[in-house]
Amino acid sequence: MIETRELTKHFKDVRAVDGINLTVARGELVAILGPNGAGKSTTLRMLTTLIPPTSGSAEVAGFDVVRHQREVRLRIGYIGQGNGAGHSQRGRDELISQGRAYGMGVRAARTRADELIESLGLAEVANRTVSTLSGGQRRRLDIAMGLIHAPELLFLDEPSTGLDPQNRANLQEHILRLRAEHGTTIVLTTHYLDEADSMAERVIVIDHGRIIADDTPRQLKAKHVGDRVILGFAGPDGAAEAARASGGEQRGAQVRITSDDGPRLAARLAALGPDSIEVVRPTLDDVFLTLTGRSLREDASAPESELVEA
């Protein structure tokens, strides 16, 4: 569904995307992680034909993103970070117009709009003009516009930003249902680590415009971080003896050991007689911290939205 070869984008003297080679198979749900400025949104904007690459190539749904922009756009949905609806239009009308623009009949567009309005909690505000909606309501309307034509490939750039937990959960459920019922390929960027961990079968980590890791969430955590088994003792003497026996690291009255299977190791180490045993599972933020020395939630000094094309 997506194939890129040395995809590169420069903004003046900034190399925002630096030779990305990426393949996404039909039906995959892929999350792209990285701090602001890492190249996530720039990559999505190239794949959705919004900006041209400086060099390299990309095919989406079998079509070149530079030479066949119309064919690409007909087959994708894109939910960006900004507000996409006209401020003087009513929300319901915007959804129907979006559906019609993708070739849907009037009745089908209205039916689909009603489904999305209900699913995303917009029933009470759908007939109001967009300019009167709150930020969260506008975000939900943007999401509905991207989903209106049930695209075969859906790009979501920070889709949950500005949503409360209930609407985040509703959105995630709708995305998963769209994939299950229609086989939709989904590529999303997010700073919500639980979102990527629970939804994506594959996580791609980008830093400084390059892919630095690409695997399942479970394999990334096992490979780059591992489980931490923490043994607690009454005092440092007991911890020192356990550290020698286990090969772990003593920290005061504790011993810490890293393992790719924390529960199994904890069961074995119970024979050392600790007062407490704790297994700490790694997060995707731990993965990124290990790979880059930074947190996924850390903001870069120059967000991508401020970059200007040379």
N, C-alpha and C positions, 0 to 999 in steps of 0.2 A: 504493500500500500504506500510506503514511503521508502525512497532510496536516494541518499545523498552521497556525493563524492567530493571530498575536499571542499565542502561548502564554507565560504569565507565572506565576511562582511567587515568593511572598514568604515569608520566615521572619523573623518579628518585624520588625526594621528592615533586613533584608538582602534585596535584590532578586536572588535566586539565578538566576532565569531571567527575561529582560527582553524580552518581545515577540518570540519566535522564530517565524519563518515558514519552514516546512520541508516539502519534498515529496520523497518517496522512491518511486521506481517499483518495480513488481513485478520481482523478480529481481535488483535492484541489491545490491552489497556496498559499504556505506558505512562509513567510519571517522570517528569524531568525536574530535578532538584538543583538548587544552587542559590546563593545570595543574590540580591539585586546587583546588576552589573555583570553577572556571570556569562550572559549571552543567551539565556533562555528565551526571553521575549523576542529578541532579534531573530533567533532561529525560527520561531513560530511565524513571525511576520514574513520571513522569506518563503516559508513553506506554504503560506496562505496567499502568496502573490502580492502582498501589500508593499513590499520593498524588494528590489532586485539584489541578487548577490553581487559582490565585487568580483568574485571568481568562484570556480567550482560549479557544480550542477546539482539539481534536485528534481526528482520526479515524484509526483503525488497522484495516486490513483491511476498511474500509467501515463501521465502527461507532464511535460516539462513546465516548470513554474514560470519560466520566462517566455517561452514560445507559444504556450497553450494556456494562457491565463483563464480564459472563459471556461474551458473544459474542466480545469481544476476547481474553479469557484462553484460550478454547478454540482460538484460531488462532495463538497465539504461544508461543514458548519464551523463558524469561528466566534468564540466569545472572548473578546478582548478585555483589557483592564478599564477602558473608558466607557462612557455612556453612549450607546449606539442609537437610541430612539430620538426622533424629532421632538423637541420640547413643546411644540404647539399642538401636537397630535394626541389623540386619546390612545391609551395603552392597547386596548383591544384592536383598534383600527391599525396600529402599527404592526401588530402580530399578523393580522389578516393580509395587510399589504406585503409583508415580508414573505408570507406563504405564496401569495400570488406572483411575486417576483421570481420565485423558484418554480413556477409552472403549475402550482396547485389550483384546482378548481375552487370556486367561491365557497361551496358547501364544505368541501374537505378542509379548506383553510379555516373556516369558522369553527368546525368541529375540533380541529387540532388546537386552535387557539383556546377554546373553552377547556380542553383537557389540561393544557399547560397552566392556564390561569388558576384552575382548581388545585393542581398539583403543587404549584409554587406559592400558594397563599395570596393570590392577587385578586380574588373575587370582589373584594370590597372597594378596590381602587382601579379596576380595569377600565372603567368608563370615565375616569378623570384624565385631564391633560397631563402629559409627562412632567411638565414643569412644576406641578403641585405635589409630586411624589417625593417621599423621603429618599435618602441615598440608598438604603437597603432595598426599598421597593423598586427603584430604578435598576439596581443590580439584578434583581430577580426578573425584571422585564427583559433586560439584556440577555439573560440566560434563556428565557423563553424564545426570544427571537432567533438565537442560535440553534435551538432545537426544533423549530417549527416544521421544517421539512424532513425531519428524521434522516439526517445525512448519513452516508455510508462511512464517512470519516469526520470526526468531530475534534476540533482543537479548542481547548479551554485554557486560557491564560489567567491564572489566579482566580478561578471561578467563585471561590467561597469568600473572597475578601468582602467585608461589609455585611455579611450575613450572620444572623444570630444562630446559636447551636441547632435550634429546631429546623430552620430553613436550610442550614448546611446539611443536616441529615436527610431532609426531603430531596435536596439536589442530588446527593450521593445515591439515594435510592432510585431516583429517576434515571441517572446516568447508567447505573448497573442494569436497570430494567431495559433501557434502550439497547444496551449491548446484548442482553440475553435474548430479547425478542427479535432483534433485527440484525444481530451480528456486527454491530457498529464498531469500527476501529476508533479508539479514543486515545488522544495524546493530551496530557494536562501538565501544567506547571503549578506548583503549589508551595506555600510555606507551612502548610498544616501537615506535620509529619504523620499524624495518625491517619489522615486522609490518604496519603500515598501508601502507607503501610497496609491499610485495610483494603484498599481498592485495587491497587496496581499489582499485576503479576510480574512486572519488570520495572526497575527503577534505574534511570540514567542520571548520573551526577556530573554536572558541568561546572567548571571553574576556569576563569580567565579565557573563556571562549572555546575550551576544549573538553571533550569527554574524558573524565578521569576514572569512571567506574560504570559498569553496566551489567546488572544481574538481577535476580529476584531479591526482594527485601530480606528474606531469610538468609540467602547466601552472602549478601553484602555484609550483614551483621556478623555472621559466623566467620567470614574470611578476614574482615578488617578489624573487628573488635572482639567478639566472643563473649560468652557469659562470664560474669564475675561471681565466684563463690567466696563468701566472707564467713570465716569461722571466728566466733567470739569466745574468749576465755576469761576466767576470773582475774588473771594478771598476766604480765608479760612473760613470766617464766614458762607458763603453759603454752603460750603462743609461740615462744622460741622453739620449744621442743616439737610442736606441730609443724612449724615452718621447715625444720630440718627433715622431718619425716615426709613431708608432702612436696617439698621444693617450692613452696609458696613464699610470698613476700610478707614479712612481719611488719605490722604497724601498731606499736604499742601492744595492747592486749588482743589484737586481731591478726588474722592471717588471710591474705587475699591471693586467690589463684584464678587464672584465666583458663577457660575451657570452651570447646565448641559444643559441649553437652553438659551444661551446668547441673541439671537435676541428677544425672547419672553419677557425676563426680561427687556431688554433695552426699549421695547415698553411701559412696565408698568412704568418704572422709569422716562420716559419723563415727567410725571406729576409733578415731583419735580422741573422742570424748569432749568435744567443744560444748560450751554452755548454750551456744546458739549457732545456727547455720542459716545463712541468707543467700539466695540466688538472685542476682541482679541481671536482668535481660538487657541487652544493648538496644539503643534506639537508632533511627536513621541519622539523628543529629550527632550521635556518637561516631557514626561512620564518617560523616563529613568532617567532623573535628579531627578524626584520626588522619584522614586523607589530606587535609588542607591546613590544619591548625586553626581553623575558624569555625564558628557555629553557623548552621544553616540560617538561623534567624538574624545573623549579623548583617546590617545594611552596609553596602559598599558606599564609598565616598561619592560616586557619581552614578545615580540610577540610570538605567537604560533609557528611560523616557526622556532624559535630558540630552541624549546624544543627538547630534545633527549630522546628516550625511554630507560628506565633502563634495 
